[in-house]
Amino acid sequence: MAETRRRGEVLEAAIAEAVWAELAESGYAGLTVGAVAERARTSKAVLYRRWPGRAGLVMAALAHHAPTTEDVPDTGSLRGDLLVLLRAIAAGVSGRSIDALWGLLTESARDPELAALVRERLAELQRSGPVVAIFDRAVARGEVDAARVTPRLLRLAPDLLRSELLVYGAISDAAVVEIVDEVVLPLAGV
């Protein structure tokens, strides 16, 4: 029996898993579009139609593995929701995440189009990602004044996690708690 052609989310999930596996095996520098296509059992043409190269593939894989708004339960408090989200991100971090981030940073420094793509993806997350949903719930509960919820506040926790990962190579639970309790909540007026 011939294999059914995969499309949409099923194909994208297979590609994201293939990218993740290639990152684990070869690192960012060794990742090729051809190897991802072979592992995902698709063609390079299919990949190039969606992503201009390996950086786009890696960004898609990172996004696929990142927590979404639906992944963050409503704990009833801003602190609880932030801790759940940041701990989920920290738990999902691995050596390939660090390698992928460094690879993207390096390639972005040389490629203005990629740098713009990375900035666009981060801006999209800041407009509608899980942190926005968490703060929206906190505002709706009356826990936070909406006037205090600025774009900088919304990107602060993810930026600090990214920094922690890139500088120290890991995100400890103590760092997660400090980011929430000592930085984000005081700035949010909680």
Backbone as a chain_set.jsonl record, in Angstrom:
{"seq": "MAETRRRGEVLEAAIAEAVWAELAESGYAGLTVGAVAERARTSKAVLYRRWPGRAGLVMAALAHHAPTTEDVPDTGSLRGDLLVLLRAIAAGVSGRSIDALWGLLTESARDPELAALVRERLAELQRSGPVVAIFDRAVARGEVDAARVTPRLLRLAPDLLRSELLVYGAISDAAVVEIVDEVVLPLAGV", "coords": {"N": [[0.846, -1.186, 0.0], [0.591, 2.179, -0.846], [2.163, 5.014, 0.633], [0.324, 7.54, 2.286], [0.156, 10.878, 1.238], [1.511, 13.4, 3.198], [0.318, 16.408, 4.67], [-0.025, 19.892, 5.627], [-0.398, 20.382, 9.122], [0.454, 17.839, 9.975], [2.6, 17.203, 8.28], [4.245, 19.41, 8.857], [4.791, 18.944, 11.571], [6.257, 16.561, 11.374], [8.47, 17.515, 10.0], [9.465, 19.404, 11.842], [10.182, 17.665, 13.926], [12.16, 16.227, 12.603], [14.066, 18.238, 12.151], [14.72, 18.792, 14.813], [15.84, 16.349, 15.592], [18.029, 16.243, 13.854], [19.456, 18.473, 14.749], [20.193, 17.534, 17.267], [21.861, 15.466, 16.542], [23.756, 16.527, 14.683], [24.207, 19.179, 15.277], [23.834, 22.787, 14.924], [25.561, 23.85, 13.0], [26.112, 21.624, 11.401], [23.686, 20.934, 10.35], [21.661, 20.273, 7.579], [19.502, 21.121, 4.832], [18.945, 19.041, 3.118], [19.443, 16.751, 4.729], [17.449, 17.055, 6.649], [15.172, 16.866, 5.022], [15.42, 14.208, 4.136], [15.24, 12.778, 6.574], [12.672, 13.545, 7.385], [11.231, 12.355, 5.461], [10.504, 13.66, 3.038], [10.731, 16.044, 0.352], [13.479, 18.171, -0.653], [12.557, 20.305, -2.124], [9.965, 20.696, -1.142], [10.566, 21.641, 1.403], [12.041, 23.996, 0.811], [10.05, 25.502, -0.372], [8.59, 26.401, 1.764], [10.394, 27.393, 3.679], [13.25, 29.49, 3.597], [15.766, 28.412, 4.076], [18.087, 26.696, 6.262], [17.989, 28.178, 8.641], [15.37, 29.184, 8.774], [14.035, 26.756, 8.976], [14.971, 25.873, 11.474], [13.959, 27.887, 13.134], [11.23, 27.349, 12.806], [11.107, 24.808, 13.959], [11.851, 25.399, 16.61], [9.685, 27.033, 17.299], [7.64, 25.171, 17.058], [8.166, 23.504, 19.208], [7.87, 25.176, 21.342], [6.066, 26.35, 24.235], [2.54, 26.97, 24.005], [-0.261, 29.257, 24.169], [-2.402, 27.662, 24.922], [-1.125, 25.72, 26.361], [-0.649, 26.682, 28.878], [-1.936, 26.503, 31.941], [-4.65, 28.08, 33.735], [-3.823, 29.238, 36.686], [-4.909, 30.885, 38.491], [-3.494, 33.005, 39.398], [-1.206, 35.635, 38.549], [1.48, 35.196, 39.195], [1.553, 32.39, 39.57], [0.779, 31.492, 36.998], [2.871, 32.538, 35.402], [5.063, 31.184, 36.517], [4.426, 28.51, 35.839], [4.533, 28.641, 33.013], [7.224, 29.57, 32.512], [8.687, 27.559, 33.747], [7.953, 25.405, 32.156], [9.123, 26.144, 29.751], [11.811, 26.17, 30.545], [12.103, 23.449, 31.179], [11.909, 22.341, 28.69], [14.216, 23.021, 27.464], [17.27, 22.203, 25.944], [20.525, 20.928, 25.043], [20.481, 21.129, 22.272], [18.722, 23.226, 21.908], [20.172, 25.395, 22.857], [22.357, 25.347, 21.095], [20.951, 25.773, 18.715], [19.919, 28.366, 19.166], [22.323, 29.867, 19.399], [23.341, 29.379, 16.84], [21.359, 30.582, 15.231], [21.637, 33.245, 16.12], [24.263, 33.819, 15.287], [24.073, 33.43, 12.499], [22.118, 35.331, 11.959], [23.481, 37.677, 12.421], [24.988, 37.899, 10.153], [23.18, 37.9, 8.098], [20.889, 40.01, 6.984], [18.196, 39.637, 6.184], [17.426, 37.309, 7.511], [17.781, 38.191, 10.132], [15.735, 40.073, 10.246], [13.557, 38.342, 9.96], [13.756, 36.82, 12.32], [13.365, 38.856, 14.223], [10.747, 39.558, 13.493], [9.334, 37.206, 14.117], [9.72, 37.097, 16.904], [8.438, 39.472, 17.609], [5.837, 38.817, 16.889], [5.26, 36.813, 18.758], [5.297, 38.421, 21.009], [3.03, 39.897, 20.649], [0.93, 38.092, 20.697], [1.458, 35.773, 22.12], [1.925, 33.241, 24.744], [2.647, 34.701, 27.078], [1.329, 37.12, 26.779], [-1.335, 36.233, 26.924], [-1.365, 35.345, 29.563], [-0.949, 37.752, 30.995], [-3.21, 39.126, 30.12], [-5.224, 37.618, 31.373], [-4.569, 38.171, 34.028], [-5.081, 40.906, 34.153], [-7.838, 40.867, 33.627], [-8.705, 39.583, 35.934], [-8.298, 41.59, 37.708], [-5.932, 41.788, 38.943], [-3.711, 43.044, 37.949], [-2.944, 46.292, 36.816], [-3.953, 47.425, 33.725], [-2.605, 49.5, 32.466], [0.008, 49.199, 33.24], [0.97, 47.127, 31.812], [3.125, 46.874, 29.558], [4.715, 46.728, 26.279], [7.442, 46.15, 26.743], [7.396, 44.989, 29.299], [5.953, 42.682, 28.71], [7.762, 41.264, 27.127], [9.86, 40.849, 28.796], [10.236, 38.588, 30.669], [10.57, 36.309, 28.856], [12.857, 37.303, 27.491], [14.749, 37.473, 29.571], [14.917, 34.76, 30.274], [15.995, 33.704, 27.892], [18.455, 35.018, 27.892], [19.553, 33.944, 30.238], [19.835, 31.292, 29.441], [21.608, 31.507, 27.24], [23.871, 32.708, 28.398], [24.503, 31.164, 30.703], [24.018, 28.553, 29.979], [21.987, 26.958, 30.903], [18.768, 26.84, 32.538], [17.924, 27.391, 35.668], [15.615, 26.38, 38.291], [15.644, 28.14, 40.381], [16.459, 30.476, 39.095], [14.225, 30.939, 37.465], [12.239, 31.475, 39.413], [13.361, 33.765, 40.603], [13.338, 35.556, 38.399], [10.579, 35.875, 38.058], [9.632, 36.657, 40.683], [11.373, 38.724, 41.559], [11.731, 40.49, 39.492], [9.716, 40.62, 37.296], [7.093, 40.611, 38.579], [7.327, 42.811, 40.503], [7.633, 44.944, 38.641], [5.222, 44.791, 37.378], [3.617, 45.7, 39.313], [2.653, 44.045, 41.263]], "CA": [[0.0, 0.0, 0.0], [1.379, 3.406, -0.948], [2.04, 5.91, 1.778], [-0.497, 8.714, 2.058], [0.925, 12.119, 1.236], [1.242, 14.22, 4.382], [0.156, 17.842, 4.402], [-0.379, 20.75, 6.751], [0.196, 20.217, 10.453], [1.118, 16.54, 10.083], [3.897, 17.353, 7.611], [5.058, 20.373, 9.609], [5.252, 18.27, 12.795], [7.321, 15.632, 10.973], [9.648, 18.327, 9.654], [9.999, 19.947, 13.101], [10.863, 16.567, 14.623], [13.381, 15.926, 11.844], [15.028, 19.31, 12.46], [15.142, 18.593, 16.206], [16.73, 15.181, 15.609], [19.269, 16.631, 13.165], [20.186, 19.358, 15.666], [20.777, 16.687, 18.314], [22.9, 14.62, 15.951], [24.779, 17.235, 13.924], [24.357, 20.566, 15.691], [23.352, 23.774, 13.951], [26.522, 23.985, 11.894], [26.056, 20.456, 10.543], [22.331, 20.711, 9.865], [21.432, 20.62, 6.176], [18.132, 20.965, 4.371], [18.859, 17.697, 2.568], [19.336, 15.77, 5.814], [16.116, 17.217, 7.245], [14.211, 16.31, 4.059], [15.529, 12.75, 4.174], [14.723, 12.285, 7.854], [11.229, 13.801, 7.424], [10.667, 11.636, 4.33], [9.9, 14.599, 2.106], [11.744, 16.518, -0.589], [14.061, 19.488, -0.378], [11.685, 21.312, -2.755], [8.872, 20.973, -0.196], [11.117, 22.482, 2.481], [12.388, 25.314, 0.295], [8.824, 26.266, -0.65], [8.1, 26.982, 3.023], [11.453, 28.059, 4.429], [14.345, 29.824, 2.683], [16.993, 27.68, 4.387], [18.114, 26.001, 7.551], [17.592, 29.064, 9.742], [13.912, 29.162, 8.818], [13.652, 25.436, 9.496], [15.259, 25.838, 12.911], [12.971, 28.747, 13.79], [9.96, 26.624, 12.809], [11.214, 23.726, 14.949], [11.802, 26.024, 17.934], [8.298, 27.459, 17.522], [6.835, 23.952, 17.224], [8.423, 22.941, 20.535], [7.632, 26.195, 22.372], [4.723, 26.317, 24.822], [1.545, 27.862, 23.422], [-1.233, 29.785, 25.121], [-3.212, 26.546, 25.4], [-0.308, 24.902, 27.253], [-0.49, 27.326, 30.181], [-3.205, 26.483, 32.674], [-4.972, 29.255, 34.552], [-3.632, 28.866, 38.092], [-5.632, 31.84, 39.325], [-2.648, 34.149, 39.755], [-0.153, 35.987, 37.596], [2.706, 34.511, 39.612], [1.41, 30.968, 39.272], [0.781, 31.293, 35.545], [4.224, 32.784, 34.897], [5.933, 30.083, 36.941], [4.115, 27.336, 35.03], [5.059, 28.866, 31.662], [8.684, 29.636, 32.478], [9.2, 26.217, 34.08], [7.765, 24.567, 30.967], [10.173, 26.534, 28.804], [13.087, 25.681, 31.084], [12.129, 21.986, 31.076], [12.06, 21.981, 27.279], [15.525, 23.469, 26.971], [18.296, 21.168, 25.874], [21.732, 21.362, 24.334], [20.17, 21.515, 20.892], [18.105, 24.545, 21.963], [21.257, 26.366, 22.994], [23.074, 25.335, 19.823], [20.089, 26.403, 17.722], [19.889, 29.808, 19.423], [23.61, 30.446, 19.005], [23.411, 29.315, 15.379], [20.499, 31.631, 14.689], [22.254, 34.549, 16.4], [25.428, 33.97, 14.419], [23.625, 33.59, 11.119], [21.39, 36.605, 11.883], [24.455, 38.773, 12.36], [25.504, 37.973, 8.782], [22.095, 37.877, 7.121], [19.862, 40.973, 7.401], [16.853, 39.091, 5.978], [17.165, 36.389, 8.624], [17.622, 39.015, 11.338], [14.382, 40.638, 10.182], [12.643, 37.239, 10.201], [13.824, 36.513, 13.758], [12.679, 39.954, 14.92], [9.319, 39.457, 13.191], [8.789, 36.081, 14.892], [9.691, 37.507, 18.31], [7.382, 40.484, 17.749], [4.565, 38.09, 16.821], [5.06, 36.199, 20.075], [5.024, 39.469, 21.987], [1.669, 40.394, 20.426], [-0.141, 37.114, 20.884], [1.962, 34.544, 22.716], [1.407, 32.849, 26.058], [2.839, 35.742, 28.094], [0.23, 38.07, 26.581], [-2.547, 35.605, 27.471], [-1.234, 35.328, 31.023], [-1.192, 39.109, 31.503], [-4.62, 39.444, 29.868], [-6.002, 36.995, 32.445], [-4.292, 38.899, 35.268], [-5.821, 42.177, 34.057], [-9.266, 40.535, 33.754], [-8.964, 39.255, 37.35], [-8.071, 42.781, 38.506], [-4.66, 41.592, 39.645], [-2.726, 43.954, 37.366], [-3.482, 47.453, 36.112], [-3.637, 47.299, 32.298], [-1.66, 50.555, 32.075], [1.376, 48.752, 33.559], [1.336, 46.03, 30.908], [3.762, 47.479, 28.391], [5.421, 45.752, 25.436], [8.699, 45.749, 27.389], [7.065, 44.062, 30.38], [5.532, 41.424, 28.106], [8.902, 40.499, 26.593], [10.912, 40.782, 29.804], [10.503, 37.227, 31.162], [11.239, 35.5, 27.824], [14.198, 37.837, 27.226], [15.623, 37.069, 30.675], [15.16, 33.318, 30.137], [16.917, 33.531, 26.766], [19.761, 35.467, 28.373], [20.022, 32.935, 31.198], [20.224, 30.121, 28.659], [22.791, 31.788, 26.43], [25.022, 33.05, 29.236], [24.844, 30.121, 31.668], [23.856, 27.238, 29.384], [20.865, 26.256, 31.522], [17.834, 27.699, 33.269], [17.591, 26.728, 36.931], [14.336, 26.774, 38.86], [15.896, 29.346, 41.184], [16.465, 31.616, 38.167], [12.829, 31.167, 37.077], [11.558, 32.118, 40.542], [13.908, 35.124, 40.732], [12.826, 36.374, 37.298], [9.169, 36.183, 38.336], [9.405, 37.351, 41.96], [12.222, 39.896, 41.8], [11.767, 41.406, 38.355], [8.451, 40.821, 36.57], [5.978, 41.005, 39.45], [7.454, 44.191, 40.974], [7.382, 45.88, 37.54], [3.794, 44.733, 37.084], [2.894, 46.303, 40.438], [2.031, 42.978, 42.055]], "C": [[0.888, 1.245, 0.0], [1.123, 4.295, 0.264], [1.213, 7.132, 1.396], [0.375, 9.96, 2.142], [0.518, 12.972, 2.435], [1.164, 15.685, 3.979], [-0.049, 18.586, 5.721], [0.362, 20.443, 8.031], [0.941, 18.901, 10.609], [2.511, 16.62, 9.462], [4.798, 18.299, 8.395], [5.594, 19.762, 10.905], [6.39, 17.303, 12.463], [8.607, 16.382, 10.65], [10.28, 18.89, 10.925], [10.743, 18.87, 13.877], [12.165, 16.192, 13.924], [14.454, 16.976, 12.114], [15.596, 19.096, 13.85], [16.138, 17.444, 16.293], [18.073, 15.504, 14.939], [20.11, 17.568, 14.038], [20.89, 18.537, 16.74], [21.968, 15.903, 17.77], [24.062, 15.419, 15.372], [25.067, 18.651, 14.402], [23.899, 21.511, 14.601], [24.274, 23.838, 12.743], [26.437, 22.819, 10.921], [24.692, 20.171, 9.954], [22.232, 21.135, 8.399], [19.972, 20.389, 5.831], [17.94, 19.556, 3.814], [18.69, 16.632, 3.635], [17.97, 15.85, 6.483], [15.066, 16.609, 6.321], [14.228, 14.782, 4.108], [14.917, 12.184, 5.455], [13.206, 12.455, 7.943], [10.484, 13.062, 6.31], [9.847, 12.568, 3.438], [11.007, 15.07, 1.169], [12.294, 17.877, -0.159], [13.176, 20.579, -0.968], [10.528, 21.691, -1.833], [9.37, 21.907, 0.907], [11.411, 23.891, 1.979], [11.167, 26.15, -0.085], [8.335, 26.986, 0.603], [9.142, 27.821, 3.746], [12.642, 28.313, 3.504], [15.638, 29.05, 2.945], [16.935, 27.103, 5.78], [17.695, 26.89, 8.715], [16.075, 29.097, 9.887], [13.38, 27.849, 9.361], [13.843, 25.371, 11.006], [14.271, 26.71, 13.676], [11.62, 28.043, 13.871], [9.978, 25.505, 13.847], [11.166, 24.284, 16.37], [10.37, 26.438, 18.272], [7.401, 26.256, 17.781], [6.979, 23.387, 18.635], [8.166, 23.931, 21.673], [6.225, 26.058, 22.943], [3.801, 27.332, 24.13], [0.618, 28.355, 24.528], [-2.061, 28.661, 25.721], [-2.452, 25.668, 26.39], [-0.217, 25.455, 28.674], [-1.83, 27.335, 30.911], [-3.402, 27.78, 33.462], [-4.892, 28.826, 36.015], [-4.388, 29.791, 39.035], [-4.793, 33.021, 39.763], [-1.605, 34.388, 38.677], [1.121, 35.228, 37.932], [2.639, 33.031, 39.237], [1.474, 30.687, 37.778], [2.182, 31.493, 34.958], [5.168, 31.657, 35.281], [5.686, 28.827, 36.109], [4.724, 27.484, 33.631], [6.582, 28.813, 31.631], [9.311, 28.295, 32.836], [9.038, 25.273, 32.894], [8.826, 24.875, 29.923], [11.508, 25.981, 29.27], [13.205, 24.165, 30.953], [12.353, 21.537, 29.64], [13.404, 22.336, 26.688], [16.505, 22.303, 27.007], [19.517, 21.74, 25.168], [21.436, 21.8, 22.919], [19.472, 22.867, 20.857], [19.176, 25.626, 22.02], [22.013, 26.481, 21.678], [22.253, 26.038, 18.742], [20.043, 27.911, 17.92], [21.194, 30.48, 19.017], [23.763, 30.457, 17.486], [22.579, 30.398, 14.73], [21.087, 33.018, 14.923], [23.423, 34.822, 15.463], [25.006, 34.237, 12.981], [22.872, 34.912, 10.94], [22.337, 37.79, 11.769], [24.985, 38.968, 10.944], [24.415, 38.164, 7.735], [20.968, 38.806, 7.573], [18.427, 40.444, 7.225], [16.478, 38.13, 7.097], [16.961, 37.173, 9.914], [16.223, 39.615, 11.387], [13.34, 39.557, 10.474], [12.604, 36.868, 11.685], [13.087, 37.588, 14.553], [11.166, 39.891, 14.711], [8.665, 38.344, 14.016], [8.694, 36.439, 16.374], [8.592, 38.539, 18.55], [6.004, 39.838, 17.723], [4.25, 37.43, 18.156], [4.704, 37.235, 21.129], [3.626, 40.037, 21.833], [0.606, 39.376, 20.82], [0.306, 35.808, 21.532], [1.401, 34.275, 24.104], [1.581, 33.913, 27.139], [1.72, 36.776, 27.994], [-1.053, 37.509, 27.182], [-2.525, 35.606, 28.998], [-1.517, 36.714, 31.605], [-2.634, 39.546, 31.244], [-5.507, 38.857, 30.959], [-5.813, 37.75, 33.76], [-5.03, 40.239, 35.293], [-7.306, 41.911, 34.263], [-9.642, 40.195, 35.196], [-8.829, 40.487, 38.241], [-6.769, 42.729, 39.29], [-3.589, 42.585, 39.195], [-3.47, 45.087, 36.671], [-3.025, 47.371, 34.655], [-2.614, 48.34, 31.841], [-0.205, 50.147, 32.339], [1.879, 47.686, 32.597], [1.832, 46.63, 29.592], [4.407, 46.398, 27.519], [6.733, 45.266, 26.075], [8.436, 44.754, 28.522], [6.69, 42.686, 29.811], [6.714, 40.603, 27.57], [10.007, 40.279, 27.622], [11.236, 39.358, 30.248], [11.136, 36.347, 30.085], [12.655, 35.993, 27.501], [15.182, 37.416, 28.317], [15.913, 35.567, 30.645], [16.171, 33.045, 29.029], [18.332, 33.922, 27.178], [20.367, 34.445, 29.319], [20.558, 31.711, 30.457], [21.519, 30.36, 27.892], [24.034, 32.052, 27.273], [25.456, 31.878, 30.109], [24.647, 28.698, 31.145], [22.728, 26.412, 29.969], [19.977, 27.28, 32.215], [17.431, 26.941, 34.527], [16.222, 27.18, 37.423], [14.502, 28.034, 39.716], [15.889, 30.591, 40.294], [15.043, 31.955, 37.728], [12.098, 31.924, 38.174], [12.053, 33.553, 40.73], [13.384, 36.047, 39.637], [11.394, 36.8, 37.587], [9.04, 37.082, 39.564], [10.174, 38.662, 42.109], [12.211, 40.903, 40.652], [10.364, 41.668, 37.787], [7.317, 41.294, 37.475], [6.14, 42.416, 40.021], [7.18, 45.224, 39.863], [5.906, 45.905, 37.144], [2.958, 45.337, 38.214], [2.18, 45.289, 41.305], [2.844, 42.724, 43.302]], "O": [[1.837, 1.33, 0.779], [0.03, 4.32, 0.831], [1.382, 7.69, 0.313], [1.229, 10.072, 3.021], [-0.664, 13.232, 2.657], [1.857, 16.134, 3.066], [-0.222, 17.981, 6.779], [1.58, 20.267, 8.038], [1.956, 18.847, 11.304], [3.487, 16.157, 10.053], [5.983, 18.021, 8.577], [6.73, 20.035, 11.293], [7.379, 17.235, 13.194], [9.7, 15.932, 10.99], [11.501, 18.857, 11.072], [11.815, 19.127, 14.424], [13.157, 15.876, 14.58], [15.624, 16.637, 12.285], [16.805, 19.201, 14.055], [17.156, 17.545, 16.978], [19.125, 15.078, 15.413], [21.337, 17.463, 14.061], [22.041, 18.807, 17.083], [22.962, 15.707, 18.468], [25.221, 15.042, 15.544], [26.054, 19.26, 13.988], [23.609, 21.086, 13.483], [23.815, 23.875, 11.602], [26.668, 23.004, 9.726], [24.549, 19.259, 9.141], [22.669, 22.225, 8.029], [19.292, 19.571, 6.452], [16.889, 18.946, 4.016], [17.888, 15.712, 3.475], [17.396, 14.823, 6.844], [14.166, 15.909, 6.786], [13.176, 14.143, 4.12], [14.159, 11.215, 5.409], [12.524, 11.604, 8.514], [9.258, 13.132, 6.223], [8.683, 12.312, 3.128], [12.113, 14.53, 1.202], [11.661, 18.621, 0.59], [13.051, 21.657, -0.387], [10.153, 22.861, -1.748], [8.676, 22.847, 1.295], [11.07, 24.871, 2.642], [11.246, 27.378, -0.116], [7.735, 28.058, 0.513], [8.814, 28.84, 4.355], [13.003, 27.444, 2.711], [16.524, 29.046, 2.091], [15.874, 27.03, 6.399], [17.105, 26.403, 9.679], [15.555, 29.043, 11.001], [12.404, 27.822, 10.11], [12.98, 24.872, 11.728], [13.796, 26.323, 14.743], [10.938, 28.129, 14.892], [8.983, 25.277, 14.535], [10.513, 23.707, 17.239], [9.9, 26.222, 19.389], [6.506, 26.313, 18.624], [6.02, 22.853, 19.192], [8.239, 23.558, 22.844], [5.295, 25.693, 22.224], [4.237, 28.41, 23.726], [0.71, 27.919, 25.675], [-2.388, 28.7, 26.907], [-3.069, 24.947, 27.175], [0.246, 24.759, 29.577], [-2.742, 28.077, 30.548], [-2.443, 28.473, 33.803], [-5.779, 28.137, 36.519], [-4.498, 29.518, 40.23], [-5.293, 33.936, 40.417], [-1.179, 33.463, 37.985], [1.769, 34.678, 37.043], [3.578, 32.493, 38.65], [2.146, 29.751, 37.345], [2.624, 30.709, 34.117], [5.983, 31.221, 34.467], [6.636, 28.151, 35.714], [5.358, 26.556, 33.127], [7.165, 28.094, 30.819], [10.352, 27.932, 32.289], [9.901, 24.428, 32.655], [9.364, 23.969, 29.287], [12.252, 25.393, 28.486], [14.281, 23.65, 30.651], [12.922, 20.472, 29.401], [13.698, 21.993, 25.543], [16.557, 21.532, 27.966], [19.525, 22.899, 24.753], [22.059, 22.733, 22.411], [19.608, 23.595, 19.874], [19.096, 26.638, 21.323], [22.279, 27.585, 21.203], [22.795, 26.806, 17.947], [20.121, 28.662, 16.948], [21.185, 31.53, 18.374], [24.256, 31.429, 16.913], [23.027, 31.059, 13.792], [21.046, 33.87, 14.036], [23.555, 35.917, 14.917], [25.515, 35.149, 12.329], [22.975, 35.545, 9.889], [22.033, 38.782, 11.105], [25.385, 40.072, 10.575], [24.706, 38.55, 6.602], [20.178, 38.441, 8.443], [17.547, 40.765, 8.023], [15.343, 38.137, 7.575], [16.068, 36.856, 10.7], [15.598, 39.661, 12.446], [12.35, 39.82, 11.158], [11.53, 36.63, 12.237], [12.291, 37.282, 15.44], [10.396, 40.142, 15.638], [7.569, 38.523, 14.548], [7.7, 36.122, 17.026], [7.898, 38.492, 19.566], [5.104, 40.259, 18.45], [3.115, 37.479, 18.63], [3.91, 36.968, 22.032], [3.084, 40.604, 22.782], [-0.493, 39.75, 21.23], [-0.431, 34.823, 21.483], [0.518, 34.988, 24.58], [0.742, 34.015, 28.034], [1.222, 37.254, 29.013], [-1.78, 38.224, 27.873], [-3.547, 35.842, 29.642], [-2.241, 36.838, 32.594], [-3.218, 40.26, 32.06], [-6.437, 39.516, 31.424], [-6.765, 37.946, 34.515], [-5.54, 40.654, 36.333], [-7.968, 42.646, 34.996], [-10.756, 40.48, 35.634], [-9.205, 40.44, 39.412], [-6.541, 43.535, 40.192], [-2.68, 42.923, 39.954], [-4.493, 44.87, 36.021], [-1.828, 47.258, 34.389], [-1.838, 48.079, 30.922], [0.711, 50.694, 31.724], [3.071, 47.377, 32.568], [1.065, 46.857, 28.656], [4.62, 45.276, 27.978], [7.083, 44.093, 25.952], [9.177, 43.784, 28.681], [7.067, 41.655, 30.368], [6.658, 39.373, 27.567], [10.987, 39.591, 27.339], [12.399, 38.957, 30.208], [12.143, 35.694, 30.355], [13.551, 35.183, 27.265], [16.318, 37.045, 28.022], [17.028, 35.146, 30.953], [17.093, 32.25, 29.205], [19.293, 33.229, 26.847], [21.549, 34.117, 29.218], [21.606, 31.168, 30.808], [22.417, 29.517, 27.895], [25.135, 31.654, 26.892], [26.652, 31.621, 30.243], [25.063, 27.739, 31.794], [22.533, 25.266, 29.563], [20.373, 28.422, 32.446], [16.685, 25.964, 34.458], [15.728, 28.234, 37.024], [13.612, 28.883, 39.767], [15.376, 31.638, 40.69], [14.69, 33.13, 37.63], [11.411, 32.908, 37.898], [11.256, 34.456, 40.986], [13.025, 37.193, 39.91], [11.036, 37.96, 37.383], [8.416, 38.141, 39.499], [9.676, 39.607, 42.721], [12.637, 42.045, 40.826], [9.888, 42.803, 37.798], [6.65, 42.281, 37.163], [5.165, 43.169, 40.026], [6.565, 46.26, 40.119], [5.405, 46.91, 36.639], [1.741, 45.471, 38.089], [1.219, 45.62, 42.0], [2.489, 41.861, 44.105]]}, "num_chains": 1, "name": "protein.A"}
